[in-house]
Amino acid sequence: MKHTRKAVAAVIGLVAALSLTACNGDDNAAADSKTTAPTASAEKGKDTGTDSGNDDTGTGTGTEEPSDSEGTSGGGEAAQGTAAGTGDNSNGKVGICRTDELEVNATDNTTDKTEGVVTVVFKNGGGRDCAIKGYAGVDLTASTGDTLSVDRNGEQAVPGVLKDGESAAFNITFPYNNSGGSGVRITSLVVTPPNETKHVTLDWPAGTLPVTDGESPVKLEINPVGKVG
């Protein structure tokens, strides 16, 4: 009987020892799991940060390409702001053509007795490449002191880059004065290059304008500035 009790006690002790070992093993596994999880998260965070940086870099480079997307547009505006502020090409981008860098002249190119044409030429004399696009600002001043407005003809502007010595131009069209009267005498032409605020004043090289174009006021129009090939 004593031997039986000792055997039972031994079995109980063995079971208890095994249970304790199993619990300790679970605790160690849980501890290992807790230790490993933060390491994986840290590595994941590190990878995510690297990818995000590469994406940002790619987007920054992409702003150099013309686009209608919002991101690119933002980049385009930023680039334009730099060009307007410095007017140089030190950052690898072509700045706009500044008024002070351009030689501006106007010529009468009228060829018939119906429509008059005055051509205004911008010649790049700034010693660097410059970009030009859009419509110039134009005002005609009459001998009476009145200012005549000039409408845009609605054509799409085409961007161009002028190397030093190259030119861009646009035309002012107006009805030829064949009324037989003295008409309206234009004394000067005030021109502002596209995307600029500083203007130049030129002598009007053509003849007079009719007081009216038939039953309507005189129609004056300009086309966008285009590079002279």
KADA-V624752 format. One line per field, one symbol per residue. phi: phi as a letter, one per 30 degrees, with the letter a starting at -180 (. if undefined). Layout:
# KADA-V624752
phi->???
This chain:
# KADA-V624752
phi->.dddddddddddddddddddddddddddddddddddedddddddddddddddddddddddddddddacdddddddedddddddddciccdcicdddddedccccbbbdcdcbccbcbccccccdbdibdbcbajcddbbccdddjdccdbdddidddcdbccdejdbbabcccadddcdjcdicdccbbcbceeiccdcbcbddccddcddbciccddccbbcddbddd
